[in-house]
């Protein structure tokens, strides 16, 4: 395969269940880079992604589901939700009793004490009054919505925002142009790489757009069945080095 760019999701794909990258997978990705192939991760995570993935195995990072694409500290793609759009949405969700968070540059602005409610490591957060909140957002999110809450949020979303649900119950609300596929396209255009020269790996619903954009879409065996329906290939699980095995066999 004439692959020039490898894009991988993190949780459930590059990372094992215990949120690590095996030495074997690191070695394979380094071999790919030595062969002149770009390696990028594309995740729904924010700055926590940088604590999980060593810089020496990737050429660029796509975070917050495509709201950010950067090379080192240089922003290549950035799509924000304006506070004028976010504020009425957050206020309405707050009145409904939903626990909401607005994220910007690693800071989480929220209406509750995050460590008391969610089993999540969020080092930087501030409880705010959403009626007076005046900061733009890269992502708005909440967890474990009821079906009624999903209907409520979808009915409330402005036309320039969209919501995607992850397998762990995370509901992410983002700018319509904050998608993994669009962020990948920005990097690929800069590097002169065509979609057919890209292979993407994923496992969750928010990976579907990039799997479709890439010339080759590879889905993990542990992926959701709905995601498997868009796969060109299905590789072994994230806990069995599926990504590395596939790359070694089909690219290296």
HUPETA-V585812 format. One record per backbone hydrogen bond with DSSP energy under -0.5 kcal/mol. CO is the residue of the C=O (numbers start at 1). NH is the residue of the N-H. Records with the same first field share a line. If there is no record, write none. Layout:
CO->NH / NH
This chain:
1->3
4->38
5->199
6->40
7->201
8->42
9->14
10->13 / 14 / 15
15->12
16->19
20->16
22->26
23->27
24->28
25->29
26->30
27->31
28->32
29->33
30->34
31->35
32->37
33->36
38->6
39->59 / 60
40->8
41->62
43->65
45->64
46->49
47->50 / 51
48->51 / 52
49->52 / 53
54->57
55->58
60->41
61->70
62->43
63->66 / 67 / 68
64->67
66->179
67->79
68->63
69->76 / 77
70->61 / 72
71->74
73->75
74->71
77->69
80->82
81->137
82->85 / 86
83->87
84->88
85->89
86->90
87->91
88->92
89->93
90->94
91->95
92->96
93->97 / 98
94->97
98->100
100->111
101->141
102->109
103->138 / 139
104->107
107->104 / 109
108->110 / 126
109->102
110->128
112->114
113->116 / 117
114->117 / 118
118->120
120->122
121->123
123->125
124->108
126->110
128->130
129->132
130->133
137->81
139->103
140->173
141->101
142->171
146->150
147->151
148->152
149->153
150->154
151->155
152->156
153->156 / 157
158->161
160->176
162->174
164->172
166->169
169->144
170->166 / 172
171->142
172->164
173->140
174->162
175->178
177->179
179->183
180->184
181->185
182->186
183->187
184->188
185->189
186->190
187->191
188->192 / 193
189->192
194->197
195->198 / 215
197->4 / 5
198->216
199->7
200->218
201->9
202->220
203->224
204->207
205->208
207->211
208->212
209->213
210->214
216->200 / 218
217->232 / 233
218->202
219->235
220->223
224->227 / 228
225->229
227->230
228->231
233->219
235->221
236->221
237->240 / 242
238->241
241->245
242->246
243->247
244->248
245->249
246->250
247->251 / 252
